[in-house]
Amino acid sequence: MEHLGRARRRRRLHRPHRRLHQLTARYPTRVRPPGLFPGRPAPCSGTPRPRPWRSDETPRPAHRLGRAPGGGRRRLPAQAATASAPTVRVLPLGDSITFGQGSCTGGGYRQPLSALTAGHSGYAVDFVGGRQHGAMTDPEHEGHPGDTIDQIRAGVDGWLASSRPDVVLLHIGINDLNQNLDQAHAADRATQLIDRIFTDRPNVTVVMQGLIPTTPGWWNQDLSQPVAQYNGRLRQLEATEQQAGRHFRFVDAPALTPANRADATHPAQMTDGLHPNDAGYSCSRRTSTRHSTRRTRPGGSPAAPRAPPRPGPARCTWPT
């Protein structure tokens, strides 16, 4: 009798309606697997749709997240679009070359630099400063024609406080050399200006472009020797500043063709003894851009350092 009792219980467990009850408890009525009920068509895909997950159920293990009950991968919601490109605040700081003197549009190197960075998808460049000059959509800067290094240092605290730059494009020193204002210590004064910038903005990136090595001077007095000494001192400063943890780069200016040395094969790239023309400014933009925003991440931190450039001016030939 005991053997017959066990057989009855076994048969009851394997009755069709018991099996049906177990399956319907696992799969809700509206999401039953295909072929569960004869005569009812299966879904077109041949794979059951994933049932909705209820909050009262036990959470799935981490390795099962994103998996549909049928073994396929669950379609997750589309990710939000990438955030808009971050903005790098760039302060052009310096003298008349930063101002754009000699340029037909008044933008100097700032206008071709703005056009070059406008199409960059990784960041957006916003020129900042208290002055506006040039036929361009973003004409802000701090270029002061005729100013010496000490004059720029006297006003730099206020300009940095109001502009809050991530990058400072610095070009200064030619007026000191042109006016013969203690040429031997001009690089020392420029170093003090750079130290002042880092004191006010410790995380800023300073990109300093050297003086044009072929600058003849306002009176064509030949400034090649003092310019070479000035550039050489500041070129050596780059390693010192970077060892101190500061984001400083020195960029050699291109050797432009002065107006008094131009000919049919070498058109003029300067309007006078000090200032480039539009062709010269575009050439300066090409050499400086590789070391400024392209090597600088938004927020003021520089990208991975590369091998230092070879000393000496870069030569740029403008097409005729």
C-alpha positions as a printed NumPy array, in Angstrom:
array([[  0.   ,   0.   ,   0.   ],
       [  2.819,   2.381,   0.8  ],
       [  4.262,   1.733,  -2.675],
       [  0.909,   2.579,  -4.314],
       [  0.664,   5.805,  -2.302],
       [  3.989,   6.974,  -3.561],
       [  2.965,   6.164,  -7.145],
       [ -0.245,   8.212,  -6.83 ],
       [  1.66 ,  11.205,  -5.526],
       [  4.164,  10.876,  -8.389],
       [  1.391,  10.806, -10.981],
       [ -0.294,  13.847,  -9.472],
       [  2.926,  15.843,  -9.692],
       [  3.262,  15.041, -13.385],
       [ -0.295,  15.848, -14.363],
       [ -0.5  ,  18.347, -17.252],
       [ -2.38 ,  20.999, -15.293],
       [  0.289,  20.932, -12.579],
       [  2.995,  21.494, -15.169],
       [  0.917,  24.255, -16.723],
       [  0.553,  25.936, -13.361],
       [  4.304,  25.904, -12.851],
       [  4.983,  27.443, -16.273],
       [  2.328,  30.147, -15.992],
       [  3.708,  31.127, -12.581],
       [  7.102,  31.694, -14.192],
       [  5.826,  33.43 , -17.323],
       [  2.968,  35.947, -16.976],
       [ -0.067,  35.308, -19.128],
       [  0.694,  38.166, -21.481],
       [  4.268,  37.009, -22.069],
       [  3.943,  33.207, -22.304],
       [  6.585,  31.359, -24.311],
       [  5.662,  30.235, -27.814],
       [  4.05 ,  26.837, -28.163],
       [  2.734,  26.754, -24.58 ],
       [ -0.848,  26.604, -25.816],
       [ -1.591,  24.741, -29.062],
       [ -3.37 ,  26.772, -31.691],
       [ -2.06 ,  30.145, -30.443],
       [  0.51 ,  31.679, -32.832],
       [  3.949,  32.316, -31.512],
       [  5.532,  35.794, -31.709],
       [  7.065,  36.66 , -35.07 ],
       [ 10.556,  36.84 , -33.672],
       [ 10.385,  33.3  , -32.298],
       [ 11.795,  34.57 , -28.973],
       [  9.677,  35.482, -25.941],
       [  9.676,  39.116, -24.991],
       [ 11.336,  39.905, -21.662],
       [  8.85 ,  40.182, -18.87 ],
       [  8.842,  43.355, -16.804],
       [ 11.002,  43.289, -13.724],
       [  9.061,  43.825, -10.513],
       [ 10.497,  45.699,  -7.583],
       [  9.395,  43.004,  -5.135],
       [ 11.535,  40.355,  -6.835],
       [ 15.057,  39.436,  -5.817],
       [ 17.603,  41.571,  -7.696],
       [ 19.486,  39.825, -10.465],
       [ 23.171,  39.012, -10.034],
       [ 25.583,  41.463, -11.609],
       [ 26.602,  39.019, -14.332],
       [ 22.947,  38.665, -15.378],
       [ 22.18 ,  42.365, -15.691],
       [ 21.199,  43.332, -19.188],
       [ 20.208,  39.769, -20.119],
       [ 16.744,  38.912, -21.372],
       [ 15.029,  35.738, -20.044],
       [ 15.563,  34.026, -23.399],
       [ 19.334,  34.438, -23.141],
       [ 19.61 ,  37.402, -25.528],
       [ 20.856,  40.819, -24.551],
       [ 18.244,  43.219, -23.253],
       [ 17.938,  46.463, -25.204],
       [ 19.007,  49.185, -22.795],
       [ 17.89 ,  52.8  , -23.193],
       [ 20.061,  54.841, -25.548],
       [ 22.77 ,  56.802, -23.807],
       [ 22.454,  60.535, -23.615],
       [ 24.32 ,  62.524, -26.223],
       [ 27.848,  63.505, -25.329],
       [ 28.161,  66.692, -23.378],
       [ 28.938,  69.867, -25.217],
       [ 32.593,  70.611, -25.811],
       [ 34.294,  72.337, -22.858],
       [ 35.38 ,  75.935, -23.261],
       [ 39.009,  77.03 , -22.89 ],
       [ 39.344,  80.675, -21.832],
       [ 42.358,  82.139, -23.646],
       [ 43.833,  85.546, -22.75 ],
       [ 46.016,  87.133, -25.47 ],
       [ 48.377,  89.318, -23.433],
       [ 51.111,  91.625, -24.673],
       [ 51.903,  94.698, -26.735],
       [ 50.998,  95.966, -30.209],
       [ 51.514,  92.577, -31.866],
       [ 48.839,  91.126, -29.561],
       [ 46.706,  94.164, -30.39 ],
       [ 47.037,  93.388, -34.106],
       [ 48.905,  96.434, -35.388],
       [ 49.895,  96.012, -39.022],
       [ 46.972,  93.717, -39.801],
       [ 44.389,  94.895, -42.341],
       [ 41.568,  93.408, -40.253],
       [ 43.008,  94.476, -36.9  ],
       [ 42.851,  90.935, -35.535],
       [ 46.549,  90.138, -35.873],
       [ 47.348,  86.518, -35.072],
       [ 44.116,  86.242, -33.067],
       [ 41.877,  86.15 , -36.142],
       [ 43.511,  83.195, -37.978],
       [ 43.969,  81.411, -34.644],
       [ 40.256,  81.792, -33.898],
       [ 39.343,  80.485, -37.348],
       [ 41.646,  77.5  , -36.904],
       [ 40.261,  76.441, -33.512],
       [ 36.609,  77.123, -34.379],
       [ 36.17 ,  73.739, -36.036],
       [ 37.731,  71.706, -33.223],
       [ 35.316,  69.138, -31.801],
       [ 37.167,  68.515, -28.537],
       [ 36.956,  72.019, -27.099],
       [ 35.8  ,  75.559, -27.806],
       [ 38.095,  78.582, -27.491],
       [ 36.838,  81.8  , -25.917],
       [ 39.173,  84.8  , -26.141],
       [ 38.919,  86.919, -22.99 ],
       [ 40.207,  90.33 , -21.99 ],
       [ 39.092,  93.875, -21.317],
       [ 39.846,  95.259, -24.801],
       [ 38.21 ,  94.613, -28.158],
       [ 39.858,  95.116, -31.518],
       [ 39.652,  93.463, -34.897],
       [ 37.001,  92.457, -37.432],
       [ 36.248,  89.105, -35.774],
       [ 33.451,  87.535, -33.769],
       [ 35.556,  87.161, -30.601],
       [ 37.803,  90.264, -30.439],
       [ 38.613,  90.336, -26.681],
       [ 42.276,  90.619, -25.679],
       [ 44.763,  92.507, -23.51 ],
       [ 47.11 ,  93.876, -26.149],
       [ 48.556,  97.3  , -25.271],
       [ 50.54 ,  98.989, -28.071],
       [ 53.822, 100.504, -26.91 ],
       [ 53.811,  98.846, -23.484],
       [ 57.011,  97.505, -22.   ],
       [ 57.394,  94.464, -19.774],
       [ 57.101,  96.512, -16.582],
       [ 53.954,  98.242, -17.823],
       [ 52.289,  94.902, -18.528],
       [ 53.336,  93.6  , -15.118],
       [ 51.779,  96.665, -13.47 ],
       [ 48.328,  95.824, -14.82 ],
       [ 48.405,  92.033, -15.019],
       [ 46.82 ,  91.428, -11.595],
       [ 43.57 ,  93.134, -12.524],
       [ 43.434,  91.636, -16.007],
       [ 43.834,  88.096, -14.699],
       [ 41.248,  88.635, -11.969],
       [ 38.62 ,  89.878, -14.397],
       [ 39.366,  87.472, -17.271],
       [ 40.004,  84.234, -15.288],
       [ 41.907,  82.583, -18.161],
       [ 42.837,  78.929, -18.543],
       [ 45.58 ,  79.824, -21.047],
       [ 47.649,  83.   , -21.424],
       [ 49.212,  83.679, -24.827],
       [ 52.081,  86.014, -23.941],
       [ 54.102,  88.115, -26.368],
       [ 56.137,  90.889, -24.803],
       [ 59.624,  92.432, -24.815],
       [ 60.127,  93.964, -28.25 ],
       [ 59.467,  97.52 , -27.01 ],
       [ 62.143,  97.134, -24.322],
       [ 64.696,  96.062, -26.91 ],
       [ 63.599,  98.589, -29.528],
       [ 63.888, 101.452, -27.025],
       [ 67.163, 100.085, -25.596],
       [ 65.695,  99.838, -22.079],
       [ 68.306,  97.797, -20.216],
       [ 68.386,  95.106, -22.868],
       [ 70.669,  92.841, -20.824],
       [ 68.01 ,  92.387, -18.11 ],
       [ 64.901,  92.315, -20.281],
       [ 64.623,  88.534, -19.895],
       [ 64.824,  88.921, -16.102],
       [ 61.886,  91.331, -16.164],
       [ 59.943,  88.921, -18.373],
       [ 60.651,  86.131, -15.87 ],
       [ 59.257,  88.292, -13.072],
       [ 56.133,  88.906, -15.152],
       [ 55.685,  85.165, -15.694],
       [ 56.136,  84.51 , -11.969],
       [ 53.463,  87.113, -11.265],
       [ 51.028,  85.398, -13.608],
       [ 51.534,  82.057, -11.858],
       [ 51.168,  83.698,  -8.458],
       [ 47.764,  85.039,  -9.448],
       [ 46.67 ,  81.909, -11.381],
       [ 48.673,  78.86 , -10.213],
       [ 46.932,  76.399, -12.562],
       [ 47.042,  78.547, -15.683],
       [ 49.004,  77.53 , -18.774],
       [ 51.318,  80.236, -20.119],
       [ 52.393,  79.922, -23.745],
       [ 55.018,  82.547, -24.53 ],
       [ 55.993,  83.215, -28.102],
       [ 59.48 ,  84.537, -28.606],
       [ 60.294,  87.715, -30.483],
       [ 60.585,  87.619, -34.27 ],
       [ 64.285,  86.893, -34.836],
       [ 64.453,  88.93 , -38.05 ],
       [ 63.011,  92.099, -36.483],
       [ 65.072,  95.031, -37.819],
       [ 63.697,  97.562, -35.32 ],
       [ 61.676, 100.713, -35.78 ],
       [ 64.703, 102.583, -37.117],
       [ 66.196,  99.501, -38.823],
       [ 68.897,  99.42 , -36.166],
       [ 69.224,  95.575, -36.413],
       [ 67.87 ,  93.939, -33.251],
       [ 68.951,  90.427, -34.216],
       [ 71.558,  90.079, -31.447],
       [ 69.477,  91.333, -28.484],
       [ 66.446,  89.371, -29.759],
       [ 68.502,  86.168, -29.944],
       [ 69.802,  86.648, -26.395],
       [ 66.319,  87.43 , -25.077],
       [ 64.773,  84.386, -26.749],
       [ 67.585,  82.125, -25.6  ],
       [ 67.129,  83.077, -21.935],
       [ 63.389,  82.483, -22.022],
       [ 63.765,  79.246, -23.954],
       [ 65.868,  77.922, -21.065],
       [ 63.192,  79.084, -18.627],
       [ 60.754,  76.457, -19.922],
       [ 62.578,  73.537, -18.292],
       [ 62.951,  75.439, -15.003],
       [ 59.262,  76.317, -14.811],
       [ 58.123,  72.805, -15.69 ],
       [ 60.387,  71.279, -13.049],
       [ 58.658,  73.564, -10.548],
       [ 55.297,  72.101, -11.592],
       [ 54.16 ,  75.073, -13.65 ],
       [ 52.505,  74.847, -17.066],
       [ 54.825,  77.02 , -19.121],
       [ 55.876,  76.665, -22.741],
       [ 58.128,  78.78 , -24.893],
       [ 57.502,  78.862, -28.647],
       [ 60.025,  80.192, -31.149],
       [ 58.594,  82.844, -33.45 ],
       [ 58.978,  82.366, -37.212],
       [ 61.654,  84.245, -39.136],
       [ 59.545,  86.654, -41.184],
       [ 60.734,  88.644, -44.179],
       [ 60.969,  92.375, -43.32 ],
       [ 59.727,  94.909, -45.845],
       [ 63.233,  96.251, -46.478],
       [ 64.488,  92.767, -47.432],
       [ 61.558,  91.63 , -49.578],
       [ 61.907,  90.757, -53.252],
       [ 60.009,  88.929, -55.969],
       [ 60.715,  85.493, -54.492],
       [ 60.358,  86.504, -50.816],
       [ 57.352,  88.828, -50.375],
       [ 57.21 ,  91.059, -47.323],
       [ 55.723,  89.574, -44.169],
       [ 56.134,  92.71 , -42.061],
       [ 54.622,  96.165, -42.541],
       [ 57.467,  98.002, -40.783],
       [ 60.456,  97.271, -38.584],
       [ 58.373,  95.756, -35.762],
       [ 54.951,  94.496, -36.863],
       [ 53.902,  91.61 , -39.145],
       [ 51.357,  92.021, -41.89 ],
       [ 48.457,  89.601, -42.41 ],
       [ 50.773,  87.051, -44.053],
       [ 53.186,  87.235, -41.128],
       [ 50.43 ,  86.961, -38.524],
       [ 49.072,  83.858, -40.223],
       [ 52.539,  82.355, -40.173],
       [ 52.883,  83.145, -36.46 ],
       [ 49.543,  81.498, -35.834],
       [ 50.722,  78.236, -37.393],
       [ 53.764,  77.931, -35.146],
       [ 52.02 ,  78.967, -31.915],
       [ 48.88 ,  76.85 , -32.265],
       [ 50.79 ,  73.572, -32.096],
       [ 52.015,  74.509, -28.611],
       [ 48.968,  76.269, -27.168],
       [ 45.406,  74.937, -27.241],
       [ 46.307,  71.675, -28.941],
       [ 48.596,  70.781, -26.04 ],
       [ 46.29 ,  72.133, -23.367],
       [ 43.254,  70.464, -21.891],
       [ 40.275,  72.52 , -20.655],
       [ 40.788,  73.612, -17.087],
       [ 44.413,  74.616, -17.511],
       [ 46.161,  71.237, -17.316],
       [ 48.555,  70.515, -20.163],
       [ 48.502,  67.373, -22.224],
       [ 51.27 ,  64.814, -22.086],
       [ 54.646,  66.524, -22.644],
       [ 56.498,  65.93 , -25.848],
       [ 60.133,  66.211, -26.741],
       [ 61.281,  69.86 , -26.616],
       [ 61.559,  71.57 , -30.   ],
       [ 64.897,  72.256, -31.51 ],
       [ 66.235,  75.698, -30.587],
       [ 66.166,  78.399, -33.171],
       [ 63.506,  80.234, -35.143],
       [ 61.136,  78.487, -37.484],
       [ 61.089,  79.821, -41.011],
       [ 57.748,  80.403, -42.641],
       [ 57.431,  81.173, -46.326],
       [ 54.153,  82.722, -47.352],
       [ 52.899,  81.587, -50.783],
       [ 52.784,  84.224, -53.493]])
